Amino acid sequence: MKFKILAEILLRKWIEPRREMILTDLFLSFLALVFLVLVAFLIYVNCKSQQSLDAYAQDCELITENQPMIAHRCNCSSFIICTVNPPVLMSCPAGLHFNQKIQVCDYKMSAKCVPETGCPPS
């Protein structure tokens, strides 16, 4: 019984007057947590994609003025734009392959793309 009275006094005297402040603090803490998780995710994704493109940076040194893009070694539906730093990985529309010769996404039989052996399964 004394505990119930003590809890009621605590609720009326301390928690109720500060209720709005407590809820605001909880909400701001939640927003900060969401923001930190989002930033960590974006950093992770950016670093991961950059690591995968680092292998192509050397290939980009072989580009010519007429061929500024290179085909992805393992995925015929992807290509790398080498005229920007860092290189940018792009994808062809569904059903098309990158044609290295004419530098466009093309029909599979025209592109004649053959992925390198030893590529990880996609």
C-alpha positions in Angstrom: 0.0 0.0 0.0 2.8 2.4 0.9 4.5 1.6 -2.5 1.3 2.5 -4.3 1.1 5.9 -2.5 4.8 6.5 -3.1 4.4 5.7 -6.8 1.4 8.0 -7.1 3.2 10.9 -5.4 6.2 10.3 -7.7 4.0 10.3 -10.7 2.2 13.5 -9.7 5.1 15.5 -8.4 8.0 14.5 -10.7 6.9 12.6 -13.9 3.7 14.5 -14.9 5.3 18.0 -14.9 8.2 16.7 -16.9 6.3 14.4 -19.2 6.6 16.5 -22.2 10.3 17.0 -21.7 10.8 13.2 -21.2 8.9 12.4 -24.4 10.8 15.1 -26.3 14.2 13.7 -25.0 13.1 10.1 -26.0 12.0 11.3 -29.4 15.3 13.2 -30.0 17.3 10.2 -28.8 15.4 8.0 -31.3 16.0 10.4 -34.1 19.7 10.5 -33.3 19.9 6.7 -33.3 18.1 6.5 -36.7 20.4 9.2 -38.1 23.6 7.3 -36.9 22.3 4.0 -38.4 21.6 5.7 -41.7 25.0 7.4 -41.8 26.8 4.1 -41.0 24.8 2.3 -43.7 25.7 4.9 -46.3 29.3 4.8 -45.4 29.3 1.0 -45.6 27.6 0.9 -49.0 29.9 3.6 -50.4 33.1 1.9 -49.2 31.9 -1.5 -50.4 31.1 -0.2 -53.9 34.3 1.7 -54.1 36.3 -1.4 -53.2 34.7 -3.3 -56.0 35.5 -0.6 -58.5 39.1 -0.2 -57.4 39.9 -3.3 -59.4 38.7 -1.5 -62.6 40.6 1.7 -62.0 43.6 0.1 -63.7 41.5 -1.1 -66.6 40.3 2.5 -67.0 43.8 3.6 -67.8 43.5 1.7 -71.1 40.5 3.7 -72.3 40.7 5.8 -75.5 39.0 9.0 -76.4 36.6 7.0 -78.6 35.9 4.4 -75.9 35.5 6.0 -72.5 33.6 3.0 -71.0 34.7 -0.6 -70.3 32.6 -3.7 -70.0 32.3 -5.3 -66.6 34.5 -8.4 -66.4 32.0 -10.7 -64.8 28.6 -9.2 -65.7 27.7 -8.5 -69.4 24.8 -6.3 -68.3 27.1 -3.8 -66.6 29.7 -1.4 -67.7 32.1 1.1 -66.1 32.3 4.8 -67.0 35.9 5.7 -66.7 35.8 9.5 -67.5 34.9 10.3 -63.9 36.9 9.7 -60.7 36.1 7.4 -59.1 34.8 5.2 -61.9 31.0 4.6 -62.0 29.3 1.3 -62.4 26.2 1.4 -64.6 23.7 -1.3 -65.6 22.1 -1.9 -69.0 18.3 -2.2 -69.2 16.9 -5.8 -68.7 17.8 -8.2 -71.5 20.7 -6.1 -72.9 24.4 -6.5 -72.7 27.1 -3.8 -73.0 28.7 -3.7 -76.5 32.3 -2.7 -75.9 32.9 -2.0 -79.6 30.1 0.6 -80.1 29.9 1.7 -76.4 26.1 1.1 -75.9 23.8 -1.4 -74.4 22.9 -3.8 -77.2 21.1 -7.1 -77.9 23.0 -10.1 -76.5 23.8 -11.5 -79.9 25.2 -8.2 -81.2 27.2 -7.4 -78.0 29.0 -10.7 -78.1 30.0 -10.4 -74.5 31.8 -13.3 -72.8 32.3 -12.9 -69.0 35.7 -13.8 -67.7 36.1 -17.2 -66.1 36.5 -17.5 -62.4 34.0 -14.8 -61.6 32.0 -15.2 -58.4 28.4 -16.3 -59.0 26.0 -13.3 -59.1 
